Amino acid sequence: MNNFETLLANINRNYIYPPPEIEEILNFFNSKRPTDDHNRCHAYKILRYSVVKEFKRIGESNAIFISRATDHLWKNSTTLEKSEYVNLAQR
C-alpha cells in the first residue's frame, strides 16, 4: 500500500475506537525506557499506539504514514472519541 488515501480507507476504526484497555496501555508504557517525563502518557500518544497496532494488522509499517494517519484520526475524531482517549490517559 503506497497510497495514503487507500491506506486510510483500509483502516478499521473499530480497532482504534474505543481505545485499548488500561492494562494494555500500562504494559506498553512500562515496557519503555524509564523517564522523568510526567507527561509521557497522553491521549495523542495512546491514539498513536492504537494506530500502530492497526497498521501492523494490515501489514503497513511506514512511519510517515503512521504519523499522518494519527494526525488525521485525531483531527477528525468526535468529541466522544477524543474524550475516551483523554480519560484513559488521565487514569
PAZAPA-4460 file (N, C-alpha, C; in steps of 0.05 Angstrom, whole numbers, plus 32768, in hexadecimal, padded with zeros to 4 digits):
% residues 91
    n_x    n_y    n_z   ca_x   ca_y   ca_z    c_x    c_y    c_z   seq   type   mol
   8011   7FE8   8000   8000   8000   8000   8012   8019   8000     1      M     A
   8011   8027   7FEB   8022   803F   7FEA   8011   8059   7FE7     2      N     A
   7FF7   8056   7FE5   7FE6   806E   7FE3   7FDA   8073   7FFE     3      N     A
   7FDE   808B   8009   7FD5   8091   8023   7FB6   8090   8025     4      F     A
   7FA8   809A   8012   7F8B   809A   8012   7F80   807D   8013     5      E     A
   7F8D   806C   8003   7F85   804F   8003   7F8A   8043   801E     6      T     A
   7FA1   804A   8029   7FA8   8040   8044   7F93   8049   8059     7      L     A
   7F8C   8062   8058   7F77   806C   806B   7F5D   805D   8067     8      L     A
   7F56   8057   804F   7F3D   8049   8049   7F3E   802C   8054     9      A     A
   7F56   8021   8056   7F59   8005   8060   7F5B   8003   807E    10      N     A
   7F5E   801A   808C   7F5F   8019   80A9   7F43   8013   80B4    11      I     A
   7F42   8001   80C6   7F29   7FFA   80D3   7F28   800A   80ED    12      N     A
   7F17   801F   80ED   7F15   8030   8105   7F0B   8021   811D    13      R     A
   7EFE   800A   811A   7EF5   7FFB   8130   7F0C   7FF0   8141    14      N     A
   7F24   7FEE   8135   7F3C   7FE6   8143   7F49   7FFD   8152    15      Y     A
   7F41   8015   814B   7F4D   802D   8157   7F3B   803A   816B    16      I     A
   7F21   803A   8165   7F0D   8045   8178   7EFA   802F   817F    17      Y     A
   7EF6   802A   8199   7F01   8037   81B0   7F1E   8030   81B5    18      P     A
   7F2B   803E   81C6   7F48   8039   81CB   7F4C   801E   81D9    19      P     A
   7F65   8014   81D9   7F6A   7FFB   81E6   7F66   7FFC   8204    20      P     A
   7F66   7FE5   8211   7F62   7FE4   822E   7F7B   7FF0   823C    21      E     A
   7F76   7FFA   8254   7F8B   8007   8263   7FA3   7FF5   8268    22      I     A
   7F9E   7FDB   826D   7FB4   7FC9   8272   7FC7   7FC7   825B    23      E     A
   7FBC   7FC6   8243   7FCD   7FC5   822B   7FDE   7FDE   8228    24      E     A
   7FD2   7FF5   822E   7FE1   800F   822C   7FF7   8010   8242    25      I     A
   7FF0   8007   825A   8004   8007   8270   801B   7FF4   8269    26      L     A
   8015   7FDD   825E   802A   7FCB   8256   803C   7FD7   8241    27      N     A
   8030   7FE5   822E   803F   7FF2   8218   8052   8008   8224    28      F     A
   8047   801A   8234   8057   802F   823E   806B   8026   8253    29      F     A
   8065   8011   8262   8078   8006   8275   808F   7FF7   8267    30      N     A
   808A   7FEE   824F   80A0   7FE0   8240   80B4   7FF3   8234    31      S     A
   80AD   800D   8233   80BF   8021   8227   80D4   8029   823C    32      K     A
   80E9   8035   8232   80FF   803E   8244   80F4   8052   8258    33      R     A
   80FA   804F   8271   80F0   8062   8286   80FA   807E   8280    34      P     A
   80E9   8091   8286   80F0   80AD   8282   80E3   80BE   8298    35      T     A
   80EC   80D6   829C   80E1   80E8   82AF   80CA   80F8   82A3    36      D     A
   80C4   80F4   828A   80AF   8103   827D   8094   80FA   8288    37      D     A
   8087   810C   8297   806D   8105   82A3   8056   8106   828E    38      H     A
   805B   8112   8277   8046   8114   8263   804A   80FF   824D    39      N     A
   8058   80EA   8252   805E   80D7   823D   8046   80C7   8234    40      R     A
   8032   80C5   8245   8019   80B7   823E   8003   80CB   823A    41      C     A
   7FFF   80D3   8221   7FE9   80E5   821B   7FD8   80D9   8205    42      H     A
   7FC1   80E5   8201   7FAC   80DA   81F0   7FB7   80D6   81D3    43      A     A
   7FC5   80E9   81C8   7FCF   80E6   81AD   7FE2   80CF   81AA    44      Y     A
   7FF3   80CB   81BE   8006   80B4   81BE   7FF7   8099   81BF    45      K     A
   7FE2   8098   81CE   7FD3   8080   81D0   7FC5   807A   81B5    46      I     A
   7FBA   8090   81A9   7FAF   808C   818E   7FC4   8082   817A    47      L     A
   7FDB   808D   817B   7FF1   8084   816A   7FF7   8067   816E    48      R     A
   7FF7   805E   8187   7FFB   8042   818D   7FE5   8031   817F    49      Y     A
   7FCC   803A   8180   7FB6   802B   8173   7FBA   802B   8155    50      S     A
   7FC3   8041   814A   7FC7   8043   812D   7FDD   8030   8124    51      V     A
   7FF3   802F   8134   8009   801D   812D   7FFF   8000   812D    52      V     A
   7FF0   7FF9   8141   7FE5   7FDE   8142   7FD4   7FD8   812A    53      K     A
   7FC3   7FEB   8121   7FB2   7FE6   810A   7FC3   7FE5   80F1    54      E     A
   7FD8   7FF5   80EF   7FEA   7FF3   80D7   7FF8   7FD8   80D6    55      F     A
   8000   7FCE   80ED   800D   7FB4   80ED   7FF9   7F9F   80E4    56      K     A
   7FE0   7FA2   80EC   7FCB   7F8E   80E5   7FC7   7F8D   80C7    57      R     A
   7FC9   7FA5   80BA   7FC5   7FA5   809D   7FDF   7FA3   808D    58      I     A
   7FF5   7FA0   809B   800E   7F9A   808D   801D   7FB3   8084    59      G     A
   801A   7FC9   8091   8027   7FE2   8089   8039   7FEB   80A0    60      E     A
   8051   7FF6   809A   8063   7FFF   80AF   8070   801A   80A9    61      S     A
   8066   8028   8095   8072   8042   808E   806D   8057   80A4    62      N     A
   8082   8060   80B1   8080   8073   80C7   8073   808D   80BF    63      A     A
   8078   8096   80A7   806B   80AF   809E   804D   80AC   809B    64      I     A
   8045   8095   8090   8028   8090   808D   801B   808D   80A9    65      F     A
   8029   8080   80BC   801F   807D   80D7   801A   8099   80E3    66      I     A
   802E   80AB   80E0   802B   80C6   80EB   8014   80D5   80DE    67      S     A
   8012   80D3   80C3   7FFD   80E1   80B5   7FE2   80D6   80BC    68      R     A
   7FE0   80BB   80BF   7FC6   80AF   80C6   7FBE   80B7   80E2    69      A     A
   7FD1   80B7   80F5   7FCB   80BF   8110   7FC1   80DC   8111    70      T     A
   7FCF   80EE   8103   7FC6   810A   8101   7FAA   810B   80F6    71      D     A
   7FA5   80FD   80E0   7F8B   80FE   80D3   7F75   80F4   80E5    72      H     A
   7F7A   80DD   80F2   7F66   80D2   8104   7F61   80E3   811C    73      L     A
   7F76   80F0   8127   7F72   8101   813E   7F62   811A   8136    74      W     A
   7F68   8126   811F   7F5A   813E   8117   7F3D   8138   810F    75      K     A
   7F38   811F   8105   7F1D   8119   80FC   7F0D   8107   810F    76      N     A
   7F17   8102   8127   7F08   80F2   813A   7EF3   8104   8147    77      S     A
   7EDF   80F7   8151   7EC9   8105   815E   7ED2   810D   817A    78      T     A
   7EC3   811F   8186   7ECA   8127   81A1   7EC9   810F   81B4    79      T     A
   7EB6   80FE   81B1   7EB4   80E6   81C1   7ECD   80D4   81BE    80      L     A
   7ED5   80D0   81A5   7EED   80BF   81A0   7F06   80CB   81AD    81      E     A
   7F09   80E5   81AA   7F20   80F2   81B7   7F1F   80F0   81D5    82      K     A
   7F07   80F4   81E0   7F04   80F4   81FD   7F0A   80D8   8208    83      S     A
   7F04   80C3   81F9   7F0B   80A8   8203   7F29   80A5   8206    84      E     A
   7F38   80AF   81F2   7F55   80AE   81F4   7F60   80C0   820A    85      Y     A
   7F54   80D7   820D   7F5D   80EA   8222   7F58   80DD   823E    86      V     A
   7F41   80D2   8241   7F3A   80C5   825B   7F4D   80AE   8261    87      N     A
   7F54   809E   824C   7F67   8088   8250   7F82   8093   8258    88      L     A
   7F8B   80A8   824C   7FA5   80B4   8252   7FA6   80BF   826E    89      A     A
   7F90   80C9   8278   7F8F   80D5   8293   7F8F   80BF   82A8    90      Q     A
   7F86   80A7   82A1   7F86   8091   82B4   7FA2   8086   82B7    91      R     A
***
